[in-house]
Amino acid sequence: QVQLVESGGGVVQPGRSLRLSCAASGFTFSAFGMHWVRQAPDKGLQWVASVSSTGSNNYSADSVRGRFAVSRDNSRDTLLLQMDSLRVEDTAVYYCAKGHSRGWYFFDSWGQGTLVTVSS
Amino acid sequence: QSALTQPPSASGSPGQSVTFSCTGTNNDVGRYNYVSWYQQHPGKAPKLIIFEVNKRPSGVPDRFSGSKSGNTASLTVSGLQAEDEADYYCSSYTGIYSWVFGGGTKLTVL
């Protein structure tokens, strides 16, 4: 079955960088668009970024554009999120999610999340 | 992009039905049928329970149903069970390759 395993979270100071990874298995990774969604402590879900199945197109929310970059390595079935110039308000659990077979408009399967804490 | 509007809480007794609303705008919920709903239990990852307004993924009980009218989408949970107690989030595609979520509704089963 579909499995998504995020890694790379941790505690980082404001202004520093972090790179998250999401290892995918149980499906043909290269056939699906992929997403990053985050959830601040005791808050709701927020879409962060998405990348097309080939990796040629990527999109991000206004709040992270220019600081975060989503990419993928289809040879290694891995989704990536490079996070630069981190801010305190970026503190959240970051989930990777698979796009649905009906289109990447829906977040079909989710990983367990990785916690990023931005604090001095 | 502003978040979709959901009531913060809802409740019902076992066996009853409860309906959650999710209000957007002409640019998201009202324009596209790309509305989905997610169930999240405490400390767990979200789970897709409705996509494309009213379709259920395999394995999701038919007690869960979705609908849309104008700029408002709705999720109905019929025959409430204790395990339905969770947070529920709606989401919509907003065009130009962006997505938006609602603030979530916390369902309490009395």
Interface residues (C-beta under 8 A of the other chain):
Chain A: H35 V37 G44 L45 Q46 W47 S50 N57 Y59 A61 D62 Y95 H100 R102 G103 Y105 F106 F107 D108 S109 W110 G111 Q112 G113
Chain B: Q1 A3 Y32 Y34 S36 Y38 Q40 A45 P46 K47 L48 F51 E52 K55 P57 Y89 S91 Y93 Y97 S98 W99 V100 F101 G102 G103 G104
